[in-house]
Amino acid sequence: MMINQDVLPIADGVYARLTTPSAGWGLSNGGLIACPSGPAAWVDAPYDRRLAEEFRVASAPLLAPGGTVESVFVTHGNGDHLWGASVLPEAEIIATEETVHHIEFDPDPATMRALVHSGATDPVTRYLLRHFGGFDWSDCVPVLPTRTFTGELDLQVGRIPVRLRTVGPAHTSGDLIVHLPEQQVVFAGDVIFASTDEQPGDHVVHWAGPLSGIIRACQDILDTGAQTIVPGHGPLLDRAGVRSHISYLEYLAERAGALHSAGFTPYEAARQLATERRYPELGLVERLLVTLSSEYRYLDGSTETPNPLAVAGQMAQLAWELEESA
């Protein structure tokens, strides 16, 4: 799979890094904040060093003369928004305190590489190779935040005010959004997986939840007054696009509650939603198993920390089953 990145101006001194194709695992968005004078900052980093080096090269002509990228604002701890930050070894990596705890439970680059390229032929390994085989973590090193916070953190990137705001638990336990009030822009991270009629995306995959918390985080984004929203994956959204995404999340929450009450397991519930095909334009329907598993833990009152590889294995099995029955 050929992966391209476009760095597009969306406001004065603000650029969105949008990945093409926009649907699929690991094809994350991010951004660059670069004042005409002074330092610059990235919002998130790509999944591997090759993509991150491409972003670094694309960022260079947009920086102030002699300017450098001094900070990376990490919206959450998944590798597709973090690992490429290793190409900026001098940059301050800023994230929420809870993101550090999330990283402890996620596989690191070496583990992911071993899983994807193990050579096994079981459904899980085939799934991982199909969706992650285009990334190269051979020279990736683990990246950890160097500065953490809780609540809100107000910063300046040159003359541009930046507000980092904790909104988790949502997609993960430690999500933040990056709000640029003067530019009316929000970088939403994986609180939003965007889709439009012109550019359909994928079903959401949320590791923490609950869905009510994710809906609340989306409403927090609207409450900022932002006019341009950069999602973690998919095309740029306006305010109407965020409201449409909230409607989709409300549908998932309603169906999850009903299926939970009816005694469906998360696996059975995900298979049922795949059969209903309420949103046939969205890809990777098997990811609903992850989101429903998170919602079920909330509905059950469980505080158990899930094993992401075990849940991913069930998801891969569901994808194989759906393919076989198609």
C-alpha positions in Angstrom: 0.0 0.0 0.0 1.3 3.4 -1.0 1.0 5.9 1.9 1.1 9.6 1.1 0.9 12.7 3.4 -0.3 16.1 2.4 0.6 19.1 4.6 -2.2 21.6 3.9 -2.6 25.2 5.3 -5.9 25.4 7.3 -5.3 28.7 9.2 -2.6 31.3 9.7 0.4 29.4 10.8 -1.5 26.1 11.1 -1.2 23.1 8.8 -3.0 19.8 8.8 -1.1 16.6 7.9 -3.6 14.4 6.1 -2.8 10.9 5.1 -3.9 9.3 1.9 -5.6 6.9 1.8 -7.6 8.2 4.7 -9.2 4.9 5.7 -7.3 2.0 7.2 -5.4 1.1 10.3 -2.5 3.4 11.2 -3.2 6.1 8.6 -3.2 8.9 11.1 -3.5 12.7 10.7 -1.6 15.3 12.6 -0.5 18.9 12.2 2.2 21.6 12.3 1.9 24.9 14.2 4.6 27.3 12.8 4.7 31.0 13.5 6.6 33.3 11.0 9.1 33.8 13.8 10.0 31.5 16.7 9.7 27.7 17.3 7.2 25.3 15.9 5.3 22.3 17.1 3.9 19.1 15.7 0.5 17.7 16.7 1.1 14.0 16.8 3.6 12.1 14.8 3.2 9.4 12.1 3.4 5.7 12.7 7.0 4.9 11.6 10.3 6.8 11.0 9.9 6.8 7.2 6.6 8.6 7.4 7.9 10.9 10.2 11.0 11.8 8.1 8.8 12.7 5.2 6.7 14.9 7.5 9.9 16.5 8.9 11.1 17.3 5.4 7.7 18.7 4.4 7.6 20.8 7.6 11.1 22.4 7.1 10.2 25.1 4.5 7.2 26.1 6.6 9.3 27.0 9.7 10.6 30.4 10.5 14.2 31.0 9.3 16.4 29.0 11.7 13.3 27.7 13.5 13.0 24.1 14.7 10.2 21.8 15.9 10.6 22.1 19.6 7.4 20.3 20.8 5.2 17.4 19.9 1.7 17.5 21.4 0.6 13.9 21.6 -3.2 13.5 21.6 -3.0 9.9 22.9 -0.6 7.0 23.4 -1.3 4.8 20.4 1.8 4.2 18.2 0.3 5.7 15.1 0.2 9.1 16.8 3.5 8.8 18.7 6.3 6.5 17.5 7.5 8.8 14.6 8.4 11.4 17.2 11.7 9.6 17.5 12.9 11.6 14.5 12.8 14.7 16.7 15.1 13.6 19.6 15.5 17.1 21.0 11.7 17.9 21.0 9.6 18.0 24.2 7.0 15.4 24.0 3.8 16.7 25.8 0.9 14.4 26.8 -1.5 13.7 29.6 -0.3 11.9 32.7 -2.7 9.1 31.9 -1.2 8.6 28.5 2.0 7.3 30.2 0.0 4.6 31.9 -1.7 3.7 28.6 1.6 3.3 26.8 2.6 0.6 29.4 -0.2 -1.7 28.1 0.3 -1.1 24.4 2.7 -3.2 22.3 6.0 -1.4 21.5 7.4 -1.1 18.0 9.6 -4.2 18.3 6.6 -6.3 19.5 4.4 -5.0 16.7 7.0 -5.8 14.1 7.4 -9.3 15.5 3.7 -9.9 15.5 3.1 -8.6 12.0 6.0 -10.4 10.4 6.0 -13.7 12.4 5.3 -15.8 9.3 2.4 -17.6 11.0 -0.7 -18.3 8.9 -3.5 -18.1 11.5 -6.3 -15.5 11.0 -4.8 -13.0 13.5 -1.4 -12.9 11.9 -2.9 -12.7 8.4 -5.1 -9.8 9.5 -2.1 -7.9 11.1 0.0 -8.4 8.0 -2.7 -7.2 5.7 -3.4 -4.0 7.6 0.0 -3.2 9.2 2.5 -4.8 6.8 3.0 -1.5 5.0 4.6 0.1 8.1 8.3 -0.3 8.9 9.2 -0.3 12.6 12.7 -1.9 12.1 14.4 1.3 13.2 11.6 2.7 15.5 12.5 3.2 19.2 10.0 3.5 22.0 9.0 7.1 22.7 7.8 8.4 26.1 6.4 11.8 27.0 8.9 14.1 28.6 6.3 16.5 30.0 2.9 15.5 31.4 -0.1 17.3 32.8 -3.7 16.9 34.0 -6.7 19.0 33.2 -5.6 21.9 30.9 -2.3 23.3 29.8 -2.0 26.8 28.1 1.1 27.3 25.9 2.4 29.5 23.2 4.0 28.4 19.9 5.7 31.6 18.9 2.8 34.0 18.9 0.1 31.4 18.6 -1.8 30.5 21.8 -2.4 26.8 22.3 -4.7 25.1 24.8 -4.2 21.4 25.5 -7.3 20.0 27.2 -7.8 16.5 28.7 -10.9 14.8 27.5 -10.3 11.2 28.4 -11.1 8.6 29.1 -12.5 8.4 25.5 -10.6 6.7 22.7 -8.0 5.8 25.3 -7.6 6.6 29.0 -5.6 9.8 28.4 -6.9 11.7 25.3 -6.3 15.4 24.8 -7.5 17.9 22.2 -5.4 20.7 20.9 -7.3 23.9 20.6 -6.1 27.0 18.8 -8.6 29.6 19.8 -7.4 32.5 17.5 -7.4 30.2 14.5 -10.7 28.4 15.5 -9.1 25.1 14.9 -9.1 21.9 17.0 -7.0 18.8 16.5 -9.2 16.1 17.9 -7.0 13.1 17.8 -8.9 9.8 17.8 -11.8 11.2 19.6 -13.1 11.5 16.0 -12.7 9.1 13.1 -14.1 11.2 10.3 -16.2 10.3 7.4 -18.0 12.4 4.7 -20.1 11.6 1.8 -17.2 12.5 -0.5 -14.6 10.6 1.5 -16.0 7.7 3.6 -13.9 6.5 6.5 -13.9 3.5 8.9 -15.9 2.5 11.9 -14.5 3.8 15.2 -12.2 1.7 17.3 -12.2 2.9 20.9 -10.1 1.2 23.6 -11.4 2.9 26.7 -14.8 4.6 26.3 -17.5 4.7 27.4 -19.3 6.0 24.3 -21.0 8.6 26.5 -17.6 10.0 27.3 -16.6 10.1 23.7 -19.8 11.9 22.8 -19.1 14.4 25.6 -15.6 14.9 24.2 -17.1 15.7 20.8 -19.4 18.2 22.4 -16.4 19.7 24.2 -14.9 20.2 20.7 -18.0 22.0 19.5 -18.1 24.1 22.7 -14.7 25.6 21.8 -16.4 27.3 18.8 -13.8 25.8 16.4 -14.8 25.9 12.7 -12.2 23.5 11.5 -11.7 20.1 13.1 -8.7 17.9 12.2 -9.7 14.3 13.2 -7.2 11.6 14.1 -8.2 9.7 10.9 -10.2 10.8 7.8 -11.0 14.1 6.2 -11.3 17.5 7.7 -14.6 18.3 9.3 -16.7 21.4 9.9 -19.1 21.7 12.9 -21.9 19.9 11.0 -19.5 17.0 10.4 -18.9 16.7 14.2 -22.6 16.7 14.9 -23.1 14.0 12.3 -20.4 11.9 14.0 -22.1 12.4 17.4 -25.3 11.0 15.9 -23.3 7.9 14.8 -21.9 7.5 18.3 -25.4 7.8 19.8 -26.6 5.0 17.5 -23.7 2.8 18.7 -24.5 3.6 22.3 -28.2 2.8 21.9 -27.5 -0.5 20.1 -24.8 -1.5 22.5 -27.2 -1.0 25.5 -30.0 -2.9 23.8 -27.8 -5.9 22.8 -26.1 -6.0 26.2 -29.6 -6.1 27.9 -30.6 -8.9 25.4 -27.6 -11.0 26.6 -25.4 -10.7 23.5 -21.7 -11.0 24.1 -19.5 -8.3 22.6 -18.5 -10.7 19.8 -22.2 -11.5 19.0 -23.2 -7.8 19.3 -20.4 -6.8 16.8 -21.5 -9.5 14.4 -25.1 -8.3 14.7 -24.2 -4.7 13.9 -22.2 -5.9 10.9 -25.3 -7.8 9.7 -27.5 -4.7 10.2 -25.3 -2.6 7.9 -26.6 0.7 9.2 -23.5 2.5 7.9 -22.5 0.4 4.9 -20.1 3.1 3.6 -17.8 2.7 6.6 -15.0 0.2 6.4 -13.4 -2.2 9.0 -16.7 -3.1 10.6 -14.9 -5.7 12.8 -13.4 -2.8 14.8 -16.8 -2.4 16.4 -15.9 -5.5 18.5 -13.2 -3.4 20.3 -15.6 -0.4 20.8 -18.4 -2.7 22.1 -16.1 -4.6 24.4 -15.1 -1.2 26.0 -18.8 -0.2 26.2 -19.7 -3.5 27.8 -17.0 -3.1 30.5 -18.7 0.3 31.3 -22.2 -1.3 31.4 -20.9 -4.1 33.6 -19.2 -1.7 36.0 -15.9 -3.4 35.3 -12.6 -1.7 36.1 -10.6 -4.4 34.4 -7.7 -3.3 32.2 -8.2 -5.2 28.9 -5.4 -7.0 27.1 -5.3 -5.1 23.7 -3.7 -8.1 21.9 -6.4 -10.4 23.1 -9.1 -8.1 22.0 -7.4 -7.6 18.7 -7.2 -11.4 18.2 -11.0 -11.6 18.6 -11.4 -8.8 16.2 -9.3 -10.5 13.6 -11.3 -13.7 14.1 -14.5 -11.7 13.5 -13.1 -10.2 10.3 -12.2 -13.7 9.0 -15.7 -15.0 9.9 -17.4 -12.0 8.1 -15.3 -12.6 5.0 -16.1 -16.3 4.9 -19.8 -15.6 5.2 -19.9 -12.8 2.6 
